[in-house]
């Protein structure tokens, strides 16, 4: 969880609200919202810089009732990531 938090852009740079975080085995699924499609691109790009994650995809991207951009960000732990400390 720490690496996910570190990987996300600073809150003052990109607004992001996390509604749900699921970590199962080597797969991570993050559901949340942000202010624009461009902000979502920045979030995904920031996570892609981490060497801990691979196969990063966005799913169910849509505009919410308050004009927010709702999304699911899915990723897998990279093969060379140790299981120490859990993910």
TORKOL-918799 format. One record per atom (N, C-alpha, C, O): residue number from 1; residue in three letters; chain; y, z, x. Coordinates in pm, 1 decimal. Layout:
N
[NUM,'ALA','A',[Y,Z,X]] ...
END
This chain:
87
[1,'UNK','A',[-119.1,0.0,81.5]] [1,'UNK','A',[0.0,0.0,0.0]] [1,'UNK','A',[125.5,0.0,85.9]] [1,'UNK','A',[226.3,-61.1,50.3]] [2,'UNK','A',[119.0,68.0,197.8]] [2,'UNK','A',[236.5,73.5,285.1]] [2,'UNK','A',[276.3,-66.5,332.1]] [2,'UNK','A',[394.7,-100.3,333.8]] [3,'UNK','A',[177.8,-147.3,370.1]] [3,'UNK','A',[207.7,-282.0,418.7]] [3,'UNK','A',[270.6,-368.5,310.0]] [3,'UNK','A',[357.3,-451.0,338.8]] [4,'UNK','A',[227.7,-350.4,186.0]] [4,'UNK','A',[287.9,-425.5,75.1]] [4,'UNK','A',[435.1,-387.9,63.0]] [4,'UNK','A',[521.7,-474.7,51.8]] [5,'UNK','A',[462.0,-258.8,65.2]] [5,'UNK','A',[599.3,-210.9,54.8]] [5,'UNK','A',[685.5,-262.1,169.3]] [5,'UNK','A',[799.5,-303.5,147.9]] [6,'UNK','A',[631.7,-259.5,290.2]] [6,'UNK','A',[705.3,-307.8,407.0]] [6,'UNK','A',[729.4,-458.4,397.6]] [6,'UNK','A',[833.7,-507.7,440.4]] [7,'UNK','A',[633.4,-530.4,342.1]] [7,'UNK','A',[642.1,-676.7,335.0]] [7,'UNK','A',[745.5,-726.6,234.1]] [7,'UNK','A',[802.3,-834.4,252.1]] [8,'UNK','A',[770.0,-650.4,129.5]] [8,'UNK','A',[864.2,-694.5,26.9]] [8,'UNK','A',[1006.8,-690.9,80.7]] [8,'UNK','A',[1039.4,-606.8,164.4]] [9,'UNK','A',[1091.6,-781.3,33.5]] [9,'UNK','A',[1232.4,-779.4,76.3]] [9,'UNK','A',[1299.2,-647.7,35.8]] [9,'UNK','A',[1256.4,-582.7,-59.6]] [10,'UNK','A',[1403.0,-609.4,107.8]] [10,'UNK','A',[1477.6,-488.4,73.9]] [10,'UNK','A',[1533.4,-499.2,-67.6]] [10,'UNK','A',[1575.3,-607.0,-110.0]] [11,'UNK','A',[1534.1,-389.2,-139.9]] [11,'UNK','A',[1579.2,-390.4,-280.1]] [11,'UNK','A',[1723.7,-436.9,-293.9]] [11,'UNK','A',[1759.6,-496.9,-395.2]] [12,'UNK','A',[1807.1,-410.1,-193.8]] [12,'UNK','A',[1945.5,-455.9,-202.5]] [12,'UNK','A',[1959.0,-604.9,-172.4]] [12,'UNK','A',[2064.0,-663.8,-198.1]] [13,'UNK','A',[1854.3,-666.1,-118.4]] [13,'UNK','A',[1855.0,-810.4,-90.2]] [13,'UNK','A',[1799.0,-889.8,-207.7]] [13,'UNK','A',[1852.8,-994.5,-243.8]] [14,'UNK','A',[1690.8,-839.9,-267.3]] [14,'UNK','A',[1626.0,-907.3,-379.9]] [14,'UNK','A',[1581.0,-800.4,-479.1]] [14,'UNK','A',[1505.1,-710.1,-443.9]] [15,'UNK','A',[1627.7,-810.9,-602.0]] [15,'UNK','A',[1586.5,-715.2,-705.3]] [15,'UNK','A',[1443.8,-746.0,-747.1]] [15,'UNK','A',[1410.8,-859.6,-781.3]] [16,'UNK','A',[1359.1,-642.9,-744.1]] [16,'UNK','A',[1220.4,-658.3,-786.7]] [16,'UNK','A',[1175.6,-529.8,-853.8]] [16,'UNK','A',[1200.2,-419.9,-804.1]] [17,'UNK','A',[1109.8,-545.3,-967.0]] [17,'UNK','A',[1051.2,-432.5,-1038.2]] [17,'UNK','A',[900.7,-455.6,-1044.2]] [17,'UNK','A',[854.6,-559.0,-1092.6]] [18,'UNK','A',[825.6,-359.5,-995.1]] [18,'UNK','A',[680.0,-368.6,-996.1]] [18,'UNK','A',[629.2,-292.7,-1117.9]] [18,'UNK','A',[654.1,-173.0,-1132.5]] [19,'UNK','A',[558.2,-363.0,-1205.0]] [19,'UNK','A',[502.8,-301.4,-1325.0]] [19,'UNK','A',[360.1,-253.7,-1303.5]] [19,'UNK','A',[317.6,-153.6,-1361.1]] [20,'UNK','A',[286.7,-326.4,-1220.0]] [20,'UNK','A',[145.9,-294.2,-1199.5]] [20,'UNK','A',[103.3,-338.7,-1060.7]] [20,'UNK','A',[142.1,-445.9,-1014.4]] [21,'UNK','A',[23.9,-256.6,-995.0]] [21,'UNK','A',[-31.1,-289.3,-863.8]] [21,'UNK','A',[-178.2,-255.0,-865.9]] [21,'UNK','A',[-215.3,-139.2,-885.3]] [22,'UNK','A',[-262.5,-355.4,-845.8]] [22,'UNK','A',[-407.4,-335.4,-841.9]] [22,'UNK','A',[-458.5,-371.2,-703.5]] [22,'UNK','A',[-429.3,-478.7,-651.0]] [23,'UNK','A',[-534.3,-281.1,-645.6]] [23,'UNK','A',[-596.6,-306.4,-516.0]] [23,'UNK','A',[-746.1,-284.7,-534.4]] [23,'UNK','A',[-791.2,-174.1,-564.0]] [24,'UNK','A',[-821.4,-391.6,-516.3]] [24,'UNK','A',[-966.1,-384.7,-533.9]] [24,'UNK','A',[-1033.1,-455.6,-418.5]] [24,'UNK','A',[-1011.7,-574.7,-396.3]] [25,'UNK','A',[-1114.2,-381.9,-345.5]] [25,'UNK','A',[-1183.5,-436.3,-230.0]] [25,'UNK','A',[-1081.9,-500.3,-135.7]] [25,'UNK','A',[-1002.8,-429.1,-73.9]] [26,'UNK','A',[-1082.4,-631.5,-123.6]] [26,'UNK','A',[-991.8,-700.0,-31.0]] [26,'UNK','A',[-889.1,-784.7,-105.7]] [26,'UNK','A',[-827.3,-873.4,-46.9]] [27,'UNK','A',[-870.7,-757.9,-234.2]] [27,'UNK','A',[-778.7,-836.4,-316.8]] [27,'UNK','A',[-668.2,-746.2,-371.7]] [27,'UNK','A',[-694.1,-634.2,-415.7]] [28,'UNK','A',[-545.2,-796.5,-368.6]] [28,'UNK','A',[-429.7,-723.3,-419.2]] [28,'UNK','A',[-362.6,-808.2,-526.9]] [28,'UNK','A',[-342.9,-928.6,-510.1]] [29,'UNK','A',[-328.1,-743.2,-637.6]] [29,'UNK','A',[-260.3,-812.7,-748.5]] [29,'UNK','A',[-139.6,-729.5,-787.2]] [29,'UNK','A',[-151.7,-612.4,-822.9]] [30,'UNK','A',[-24.2,-791.2,-779.6]] [30,'UNK','A',[101.8,-723.9,-807.1]] [30,'UNK','A',[168.2,-794.8,-924.8]] [30,'UNK','A',[191.4,-915.6,-919.1]] [31,'UNK','A',[198.9,-721.4,-1030.6]] [31,'UNK','A',[265.7,-778.9,-1147.5]] [31,'UNK','A',[404.7,-718.2,-1157.5]] [31,'UNK','A',[421.1,-596.6,-1147.8]] [32,'UNK','A',[504.5,-803.3,-1176.8]] [32,'UNK','A',[639.9,-750.7,-1182.7]] [32,'UNK','A',[739.6,-851.1,-1234.9]] [32,'UNK','A',[704.6,-950.7,-1298.2]] [33,'UNK','A',[867.0,-821.2,-1206.0]] [33,'UNK','A',[974.8,-910.0,-1248.8]] [33,'UNK','A',[1086.9,-908.3,-1146.2]] [33,'UNK','A',[1101.1,-815.0,-1067.2]] [34,'UNK','A',[1165.7,-1014.5,-1150.3]] [34,'UNK','A',[1281.7,-1027.8,-1062.7]] [34,'UNK','A',[1389.1,-1105.8,-1137.8]] [34,'UNK','A',[1371.3,-1139.0,-1254.9]] [35,'UNK','A',[1498.4,-1134.5,-1072.1]] [35,'UNK','A',[1615.1,-1191.0,-1142.3]] [35,'UNK','A',[1617.8,-1343.3,-1150.9]] [35,'UNK','A',[1687.1,-1398.5,-1236.3]] [36,'UNK','A',[1543.3,-1412.6,-1063.5]] [36,'UNK','A',[1548.7,-1558.9,-1064.4]] [36,'UNK','A',[1425.0,-1618.2,-998.5]] [36,'UNK','A',[1349.2,-1548.8,-930.8]] [37,'UNK','A',[1406.5,-1747.9,-1019.9]] [37,'UNK','A',[1295.4,-1817.4,-954.3]] [37,'UNK','A',[1315.4,-1817.4,-803.3]] [37,'UNK','A',[1218.7,-1809.0,-727.6]] [38,'UNK','A',[1441.0,-1826.9,-759.4]] [38,'UNK','A',[1471.4,-1824.2,-616.4]] [38,'UNK','A',[1434.8,-1688.7,-555.6]] [38,'UNK','A',[1384.1,-1682.3,-443.6]] [39,'UNK','A',[1460.4,-1580.9,-629.4]] [39,'UNK','A',[1424.1,-1447.1,-581.7]] [39,'UNK','A',[1272.2,-1435.7,-568.4]] [39,'UNK','A',[1222.6,-1375.1,-473.4]] [40,'UNK','A',[1199.1,-1493.4,-662.5]] [40,'UNK','A',[1053.2,-1491.6,-654.1]] [40,'UNK','A',[1006.8,-1567.7,-529.7]] [40,'UNK','A',[914.9,-1523.6,-460.7]] [41,'UNK','A',[1069.7,-1681.1,-501.2]] [41,'UNK','A',[1036.3,-1755.9,-379.5]] [41,'UNK','A',[1060.7,-1670.9,-254.5]] [41,'UNK','A',[982.6,-1676.3,-159.6]] [42,'UNK','A',[1168.9,-1592.3,-254.3]] [42,'UNK','A',[1198.9,-1505.3,-140.6]] [42,'UNK','A',[1095.8,-1394.3,-126.9]] [42,'UNK','A',[1056.7,-1358.5,-15.8]] [43,'UNK','A',[1052.3,-1340.4,-238.9]] [43,'UNK','A',[950.0,-1235.0,-237.3]] [43,'UNK','A',[819.9,-1289.6,-178.8]] [43,'UNK','A',[759.8,-1228.4,-90.5]] [44,'UNK','A',[777.2,-1405.4,-229.1]] [44,'UNK','A',[653.0,-1466.0,-180.2]] [44,'UNK','A',[664.4,-1499.2,-31.8]] [44,'UNK','A',[571.1,-1473.2,44.2]] [45,'UNK','A',[776.2,-1555.8,10.4]] [45,'UNK','A',[795.8,-1590.9,151.6]] [45,'UNK','A',[791.3,-1466.7,240.0]] [45,'UNK','A',[736.7,-1471.0,350.3]] [46,'UNK','A',[848.1,-1356.5,192.6]] [46,'UNK','A',[847.9,-1232.9,271.4]] [46,'UNK','A',[706.0,-1179.8,289.1]] [46,'UNK','A',[669.0,-1136.3,398.2]] [47,'UNK','A',[626.7,-1183.2,182.7]] [47,'UNK','A',[488.3,-1134.6,191.0]] [47,'UNK','A',[406.0,-1226.4,281.1]] [47,'UNK','A',[317.7,-1179.8,353.1]] [48,'UNK','A',[434.4,-1356.2,277.5]] [48,'UNK','A',[360.0,-1451.5,360.3]] [48,'UNK','A',[380.9,-1427.1,509.9]] [48,'UNK','A',[298.3,-1468.5,591.2]] [49,'UNK','A',[489.4,-1360.9,546.6]] [49,'UNK','A',[515.8,-1330.8,687.5]] [49,'UNK','A',[423.0,-1222.1,742.1]] [49,'UNK','A',[404.1,-1210.9,863.3]] [50,'UNK','A',[366.0,-1143.3,653.1]] [50,'UNK','A',[276.1,-1036.4,695.1]] [50,'UNK','A',[143.0,-1094.4,741.2]] [50,'UNK','A',[86.8,-1182.3,675.9]] [51,'UNK','A',[94.2,-1045.8,851.3]] [51,'UNK','A',[-36.0,-1090.0,902.1]] [51,'UNK','A',[-151.2,-1021.4,830.0]] [51,'UNK','A',[-267.5,-1054.7,852.8]] [52,'UNK','A',[-119.5,-925.8,743.4]] [52,'UNK','A',[-223.8,-852.7,670.3]] [52,'UNK','A',[-276.4,-928.7,549.8]] [52,'UNK','A',[-385.3,-898.6,501.0]] [53,'UNK','A',[-200.4,-1027.6,500.3]] [53,'UNK','A',[-237.5,-1094.6,377.3]] [53,'UNK','A',[-257.7,-1244.5,396.7]] [53,'UNK','A',[-197.3,-1306.0,484.6]] [54,'UNK','A',[-343.8,-1301.9,313.0]] [54,'UNK','A',[-367.4,-1446.7,314.2]] [54,'UNK','A',[-386.2,-1493.0,169.3]] [54,'UNK','A',[-397.2,-1411.4,77.8]] [55,'UNK','A',[-389.6,-1622.9,150.7]] [55,'UNK','A',[-410.7,-1682.1,17.3]] [55,'UNK','A',[-316.7,-1621.3,-87.0]] [55,'UNK','A',[-360.1,-1577.0,-193.3]] [56,'UNK','A',[-189.2,-1620.1,-54.9]] [56,'UNK','A',[-88.6,-1560.4,-142.2]] [56,'UNK','A',[-46.3,-1663.4,-246.9]] [56,'UNK','A',[-2.0,-1773.4,-213.6]] [57,'UNK','A',[-60.7,-1625.8,-373.0]] [57,'UNK','A',[-26.4,-1718.6,-481.9]] [57,'UNK','A',[54.4,-1646.5,-589.4]] [57,'UNK','A',[44.2,-1524.9,-606.0]] [58,'UNK','A',[134.6,-1724.0,-661.7]] [58,'UNK','A',[203.1,-1671.2,-779.2]] [58,'UNK','A',[133.4,-1726.9,-902.6]] [58,'UNK','A',[89.3,-1841.8,-904.2]] [59,'UNK','A',[124.4,-1644.3,-1004.9]] [59,'UNK','A',[57.3,-1682.6,-1128.8]] [59,'UNK','A',[141.4,-1637.0,-1247.6]] [59,'UNK','A',[223.7,-1546.3,-1236.1]] [60,'UNK','A',[119.4,-1701.0,-1360.5]] [60,'UNK','A',[185.3,-1662.5,-1486.1]] [60,'UNK','A',[335.7,-1641.4,-1470.5]] [60,'UNK','A',[391.2,-1544.9,-1523.1]] [61,'UNK','A',[400.7,-1730.9,-1398.9]] [61,'UNK','A',[545.7,-1720.9,-1378.7]] [61,'UNK','A',[615.0,-1771.3,-1505.2]] [61,'UNK','A',[593.7,-1884.6,-1548.5]] [62,'UNK','A',[699.2,-1684.1,-1563.8]] [62,'UNK','A',[769.3,-1722.8,-1686.1]] [62,'UNK','A',[893.9,-1638.2,-1704.0]] [62,'UNK','A',[906.7,-1529.8,-1647.2]] [63,'UNK','A',[984.2,-1689.7,-1783.2]] [63,'UNK','A',[1108.8,-1618.0,-1813.1]] [63,'UNK','A',[1081.0,-1517.9,-1924.8]] [63,'UNK','A',[1022.2,-1552.2,-2027.3]] [64,'UNK','A',[1124.0,-1394.2,-1903.6]] [64,'UNK','A',[1102.7,-1289.2,-2002.4]] [64,'UNK','A',[1210.9,-1287.2,-2108.8]] [64,'UNK','A',[1303.5,-1368.3,-2105.8]] [65,'UNK','A',[1199.3,-1195.1,-2202.3]] [65,'UNK','A',[1292.3,-1185.6,-2315.1]] [65,'UNK','A',[1432.8,-1144.4,-2273.5]] [65,'UNK','A',[1528.6,-1168.0,-2347.2]] [66,'UNK','A',[1446.4,-1083.0,-2155.6]] [66,'UNK','A',[1577.9,-1042.4,-2105.2]] [66,'UNK','A',[1624.5,-1133.2,-1992.0]] [66,'UNK','A',[1706.7,-1094.2,-1909.0]] [67,'UNK','A',[1570.4,-1255.5,-1990.1]] [67,'UNK','A',[1604.3,-1356.1,-1888.8]] [67,'UNK','A',[1550.9,-1323.5,-1749.4]] [67,'UNK','A',[1581.4,-1394.3,-1653.4]] [68,'UNK','A',[1471.6,-1217.0,-1737.6]] [68,'UNK','A',[1409.6,-1185.8,-1609.2]] [68,'UNK','A',[1292.9,-1281.2,-1583.7]] [68,'UNK','A',[1239.5,-1340.4,-1677.4]] [69,'UNK','A',[1253.8,-1296.0,-1458.7]] [69,'UNK','A',[1140.4,-1380.5,-1424.0]] [69,'UNK','A',[1019.5,-1290.6,-1403.2]] [69,'UNK','A',[1016.4,-1209.2,-1310.9]] [70,'UNK','A',[920.8,-1306.0,-1489.2]] [70,'UNK','A',[797.5,-1227.0,-1483.8]] [70,'UNK','A',[695.6,-1303.9,-1400.5]] [70,'UNK','A',[691.3,-1426.8,-1404.9]] [71,'UNK','A',[614.1,-1232.0,-1325.2]] [71,'UNK','A',[518.7,-1299.3,-1236.6]] [71,'UNK','A',[403.0,-1208.7,-1200.1]] [71,'UNK','A',[407.9,-1086.9,-1217.7]] [72,'UNK','A',[299.2,-1271.6,-1148.8]] [72,'UNK','A',[188.2,-1202.4,-1083.4]] [72,'UNK','A',[179.0,-1261.4,-944.0]] [72,'UNK','A',[177.3,-1383.4,-927.5]] [73,'UNK','A',[172.9,-1176.1,-845.1]] [73,'UNK','A',[156.5,-1217.5,-705.8]] [73,'UNK','A',[19.4,-1168.8,-661.5]] [73,'UNK','A',[-6.8,-1048.5,-659.4]] [74,'UNK','A',[-68.1,-1262.3,-626.1]] [74,'UNK','A',[-203.3,-1227.7,-583.2]] [74,'UNK','A',[-220.2,-1261.3,-436.4]] [74,'UNK','A',[-162.6,-1358.1,-386.7]] [75,'UNK','A',[-299.3,-1181.1,-367.7]] [75,'UNK','A',[-324.5,-1204.9,-225.6]] [75,'UNK','A',[-454.7,-1137.2,-185.0]] [75,'UNK','A',[-506.1,-1049.6,-254.5]] [76,'UNK','A',[-505.9,-1179.9,-71.8]] [76,'UNK','A',[-625.5,-1119.0,-14.8]] [76,'UNK','A',[-588.6,-1057.5,118.8]] [76,'UNK','A',[-494.3,-1100.5,185.2]] [77,'UNK','A',[-664.9,-956.0,157.0]] [77,'UNK','A',[-646.3,-901.0,290.3]] [77,'UNK','A',[-697.6,-1002.4,391.0]] [77,'UNK','A',[-801.0,-1065.4,368.8]] [78,'UNK','A',[-627.0,-1018.2,499.9]] [78,'UNK','A',[-668.9,-1110.9,605.1]] [78,'UNK','A',[-801.3,-1064.3,663.8]] [78,'UNK','A',[-831.7,-945.0,663.1]] [79,'UNK','A',[-879.4,-1158.1,714.3]] [79,'UNK','A',[-1012.0,-1128.0,768.0]] [79,'UNK','A',[-1009.4,-1027.5,881.8]] [79,'UNK','A',[-1102.0,-947.6,895.4]] [80,'UNK','A',[-905.4,-1029.9,963.4]] [80,'UNK','A',[-901.3,-942.7,1080.0]] [80,'UNK','A',[-838.1,-806.8,1051.9]] [80,'UNK','A',[-810.7,-730.8,1144.7]] [81,'UNK','A',[-814.7,-775.8,924.6]] [81,'UNK','A',[-756.8,-645.1,888.4]] [81,'UNK','A',[-867.8,-541.9,880.4]] [81,'UNK','A',[-967.4,-560.4,810.4]] [82,'UNK','A',[-849.1,-434.9,952.0]] [82,'UNK','A',[-945.2,-324.8,953.2]] [82,'UNK','A',[-943.1,-252.6,819.5]] [82,'UNK','A',[-838.6,-247.2,754.5]] [83,'UNK','A',[-1052.9,-198.4,777.9]] [83,'UNK','A',[-1060.0,-120.1,654.5]] [83,'UNK','A',[-1014.0,23.1,674.7]] [83,'UNK','A',[-1017.0,102.5,580.6]] [84,'UNK','A',[-971.2,57.9,796.2]] [84,'UNK','A',[-925.8,193.9,822.9]] [84,'UNK','A',[-810.1,228.3,732.0]] [84,'UNK','A',[-716.8,149.7,715.5]] [85,'UNK','A',[-816.8,346.5,673.0]] [85,'UNK','A',[-708.3,393.0,590.2]] [85,'UNK','A',[-703.4,328.6,453.3]] [85,'UNK','A',[-616.9,363.0,372.8]] [86,'UNK','A',[-794.5,235.3,424.1]] [86,'UNK','A',[-796.4,168.5,295.3]] [86,'UNK','A',[-680.3,73.8,281.1]] [86,'UNK','A',[-591.5,69.7,366.2]] [87,'UNK','A',[-680.5,-0.8,176.1]] [87,'UNK','A',[-572.1,-96.6,153.9]] [87,'UNK','A',[-502.2,-67.3,27.1]] [87,'UNK','A',[-407.6,-137.5,-8.9]] 
END
